[in-house]
């Protein structure tokens, strides 16, 4: 269970002999199709660490507004994502799972953090440069302010570790700068978070272009393996996945396509890259792809079966998210009372 954030400091003094569990926060957008890259790159690690940490998982629907989604579609995607996370093994009795907008403190803290965030920092963010390119003054303000909301998500709960891919390193660095500046100006208030970047399975690439990360928002269905794909569709996508020149099944900088497929095989089979290479020594690409397809199908089938069951029980999904939001709101409001007091806002008390 996740305890109230500010209670951490006093509890530690009274329980110095107790095992310390790191508080971990992860957010994921309800957009596009949940896919194999999401599972291997993030969610499976969350599941594996859930007993060793105080885990907080947030469906960041406010971040999804960056892409101006259709309201009806957004609601469907929230249900789909929550179902996918639960089907993947997130136990709501062992972690906190909720929808971001159900806890208003996220938005409030974002506004307050504007006071210690510099415009130049936001303008230099890689994501802002990429998403604003060619749009001039027409670019949405959400693209600029996105990193501040992400910082608020993280530090609202005194997060210590943030599991992210290497492409999110810059966001965590900005969050740390915000914490440093806030604590220096208003007194020690927020815990300094650290990025938890996995080296194995952390960045699953597109099946049809290994220079791009597998993305659930990609318009090219052949680029990713969705949780909604049937076994036959999965086999077809892997059979058509691009490969590199040569005829040996080995990983390397000069073989990005094979390296990606080997990483997928290894992540699902529990084999290291050298073990996968030895296993397929002397075999052809076709043999490798055929076996890889079956490994993927066998790994996803039980998850897909549970996903179908959960999608048929929306009241259960809603109840899990409501309970999570209620617990998160308690911790968040305790922290926000401290923040408001430190900043001198609100009516006199």
Buried (B, 14 or more C-beta within 10 A) or exposed (E): EBEBBBEBEEEEEEEEEEEEEBBBBBBBBBBBBBBBBBBBBBBBBBBEBBEEBBBBBBBBBBBBBBBEBEEEEBEEBBBBBBBBBBBBBBEBEBBBBBBBBBBEBBEBBBEBBBEBBEEEBBEEBEBBEEBBEEEEEEBBEBBBBBBBBBBBBBBBBBBBBBBBBEEBEBBBEBBBBBBEBBBEEBEEBBBEBBBBBBEEBBBBBBBBBBEEBBBBEBEEBBBBBBBBBEBEBBBBBBEEBBBBEEEBBBBBEEBBBBBBBBBBBBBBBEBEBEEBBEBBEEBEBEEBBBBBBBBBBEBBEEBBEBBEEBBEEEEBBBEBBEBBBEBBBBBBBBBBEBBBBBBEEEEEE
